[in-house]
Structure formats: structure tokens, C-alpha cells
Amino acid sequence: MEILLATNNQGKIREMKEMLGEMGITVYSLKDKGISVEVEEDGTTFEENAIKKASEISKISGMITVSDDSGIEIYALDMKPGIYSARYAGENPTDEEMCAKVLEEMEGKEDRRARYVSVVALVYPDGKTKTFRGECYGTLTHERIGTEGFGYDPIFFYEDFGKTLGEVSLELKNTISHRAKALKLLKEYFEK
């Protein structure tokens, strides 16, 4: 089976290629297929954005397409940044800027609970669509710790590891992450 990933995010491509590749699926990025389309994420939920991206890219490519929309939801910030996680600190922010913005907004807040959410949309060329949702719960640190992962990983403390996701290997992160959980459901769907 061949699948096209509807993302330009190198961190997501690396994670998804590793996880789906284990299933014997050949995974292509947009770059691999010479597609340079930016799909506007104007939905109000992770589900809407993931489906829109996968649908538009599937129409262009004629391939089975997988898209992920994901982000971090912080309880003390009324579940923000949510679907705006990638641009919460402005257009095309660095990972450092993203973490700094959240840490600044969390100053003085005692409730540091957060969750990562990932919705993976699978769209076939005939329009058939399925979504799979994964969540990972943690707490926010007061500073960046670790250089692994991407995005908010260095400030996302995962209790069972006793570390931030910025301190663990991609292999270890892929055993518990929100995206790993959503992709596990996708894998189970394919196995049926």
C-alpha cells in the first residue's frame, strides 16, 4: 500500500514515516511527489482541519492520503492554543518562540495540566474518510528541558517517564504520543 502524507512538517513526516513504515506501507511526503500546495487550516476542530488537508491533497494526487492535525491544549488557558498551536506565537515561529509564548502566559498559574491531541484523517481518492483521535496527558514545566522532539515537547512533562518529551528519544516518544495513539488506531483499521 502507498500513502501520501499531507504535511510539510518535517517532525510529523519523520514520526509518521517511522510508524507507518513498520506496517509495510510505503509513505510519501508532499515533497517526494512534487506537490507544493498549502491547504488553509480554517476549520474549528482538529477533525475538520485534518479532513480538509487530506481531502484536498487526495484530490490533487489521486492517492490514499493521511493528514494529521494536532496541537497542545492547556487547561489553565481555556484549552488554548489548541488548533492554533503551530501559529500561536505568530507566523512561522521557531520551537523556542512557541515554548516561550506558552511559558510566558503560564506565569503565576498553578494548574499546569496539558494534553496533546492528534487527529489523523484517512481519505481515499473516492472520498471515503475515516478519522482517528489520540491524546497524551502531561504537565507544563517552567522552562525548556531537552533538545529532542519538536514543538512544545521540551516543556511537556510526561509523568510515567519522569521527563519532558524533549528529553526522550523519538522511539520512546512514539510509544506514548498523541500521534502514536491515533496512528495505532489507523493501523488497527488497516489490519481489519
C-alpha positions in Angstrom: 0.0 0.0 0.0 1.2 3.5 -0.8 0.1 6.6 1.3 0.8 10.2 0.8 1.3 12.4 3.9 -0.5 15.8 3.6 2.1 17.8 5.6 5.3 19.7 5.2 6.2 19.5 8.9 9.4 17.6 9.0 8.9 16.4 12.6 5.5 14.9 11.7 6.8 13.3 8.5 9.7 11.6 10.4 7.3 10.3 13.1 4.6 9.1 10.6 7.1 7.5 8.2 8.6 5.5 11.0 5.3 4.4 12.4 3.5 3.6 9.2 6.7 2.1 7.6 6.6 -0.6 10.3 3.3 -1.7 8.8 4.9 -2.3 5.4 3.2 0.8 4.0 5.3 2.9 1.6 4.9 6.5 2.8 5.5 9.6 0.6 5.7 13.2 1.6 4.4 16.1 -0.5 8.0 16.9 -1.4 8.5 13.3 -2.6 5.6 13.7 -5.0 6.5 17.3 -6.1 3.3 18.7 -4.6 3.7 22.2 -3.1 0.2 23.2 -2.0 -0.6 24.9 1.2 -4.0 24.0 2.5 -5.6 26.7 4.7 -6.5 25.2 8.1 -9.7 27.2 8.6 -11.7 24.5 10.5 -12.8 24.9 14.1 -11.7 21.5 15.2 -8.7 19.2 14.8 -11.0 16.8 12.9 -12.1 19.5 10.4 -8.6 20.6 9.6 -7.2 17.1 9.2 -10.0 16.0 6.9 -9.7 19.2 4.8 -6.0 18.7 4.3 -6.2 15.1 3.4 -9.2 15.6 1.1 -7.6 18.4 -0.9 -4.3 16.6 -1.3 -6.0 13.3 -2.2 -8.0 15.1 -5.0 -4.7 16.6 -6.3 -2.7 13.4 -6.1 -5.2 10.6 -6.7 -3.6 8.8 -3.8 -4.8 7.5 -0.4 -3.8 10.4 1.8 -3.2 10.7 5.5 -3.2 14.1 7.3 -2.8 14.9 11.0 -3.9 18.0 12.8 -2.5 18.2 16.2 -1.7 20.6 19.0 -1.5 21.2 22.7 -4.4 22.1 24.9 -3.6 23.8 28.2 -6.3 23.7 30.9 -5.3 27.0 32.6 -5.5 28.7 29.2 -9.1 27.5 28.5 -7.6 24.7 26.3 -5.6 27.1 24.1 -3.7 27.2 21.9 -5.5 24.0 20.5 -5.9 24.2 16.7 -3.7 27.3 16.7 -0.7 25.6 18.3 1.6 25.9 15.3 0.9 29.7 14.9 0.2 30.7 18.5 3.5 32.6 18.7 3.0 34.2 15.3 3.5 33.2 11.7 6.3 30.5 11.3 7.6 30.7 14.8 10.6 28.7 16.0 10.0 25.9 18.5 11.8 28.2 21.1 9.4 31.0 20.4 6.4 28.7 20.7 7.5 27.4 24.1 8.4 30.9 25.3 5.0 32.2 24.5 3.2 29.5 26.4 5.6 29.7 29.4 5.0 33.5 29.5 1.2 33.0 29.5 1.6 30.4 32.2 3.5 32.6 34.6 1.8 32.5 38.0 -0.6 29.8 37.1 -0.8 26.8 39.4 -2.8 24.4 37.2 -0.1 23.2 34.7 -2.1 20.3 33.2 -2.0 20.0 29.4 -2.7 17.5 26.8 -1.5 16.9 23.3 -4.3 16.0 20.8 -3.8 14.4 17.4 -6.5 13.6 14.8 -5.4 11.6 11.9 -7.6 11.7 8.8 -7.5 9.0 6.2 -9.0 9.9 2.8 -9.4 7.6 -0.2 -9.5 9.0 -3.7 -13.2 8.2 -3.9 -13.8 10.5 -0.9 -14.2 7.8 1.8 -13.0 9.3 5.0 -12.1 8.0 8.5 -10.6 9.8 11.5 -8.6 8.5 14.4 -8.0 10.6 17.6 -5.2 10.2 20.1 -4.4 12.1 23.3 -1.4 12.3 25.6 -1.6 13.9 29.1 1.1 15.8 30.9 2.0 18.9 32.8 3.9 22.0 31.7 7.4 22.7 33.1 8.6 26.2 34.0 11.4 26.1 31.4 12.6 24.2 28.3 14.2 20.9 29.2 15.8 18.7 26.5 16.6 19.0 22.8 14.7 16.1 21.3 11.3 16.2 19.7 9.8 19.4 18.3 7.2 22.0 19.1 6.2 22.0 22.7 8.0 18.8 23.7 10.7 20.5 25.8 8.0 21.9 28.2 5.7 18.9 28.2 6.4 16.7 31.2 5.3 13.1 30.9 4.8 11.6 34.4 5.4 8.0 33.5 8.9 8.9 32.1 9.7 11.4 34.7 11.0 13.6 31.9 9.8 16.1 29.3 9.2 14.7 25.8 12.1 16.9 24.8 14.4 14.6 26.8 13.4 11.2 25.3 14.2 9.6 22.0 11.8 9.6 19.1 11.4 5.8 19.5 10.3 6.2 23.2 8.1 9.1 22.4 6.4 7.1 19.7 5.3 4.5 22.3 3.0 7.0 24.1 2.5 10.1 22.0 -0.9 11.5 20.9 0.1 10.9 17.2 1.3 7.4 18.1 -2.1 6.6 19.6 -4.0 8.0 16.6 -1.8 6.1 14.2 -2.2 2.9 16.3 -5.9 3.2 15.7 -5.2 3.7 12.0 -3.0 0.6 12.0 -5.8 -1.4 13.6 -8.2 -0.1 11.0 -5.9 -1.3 8.2 -5.4 -4.7 9.8 -9.2 -5.3 9.7 
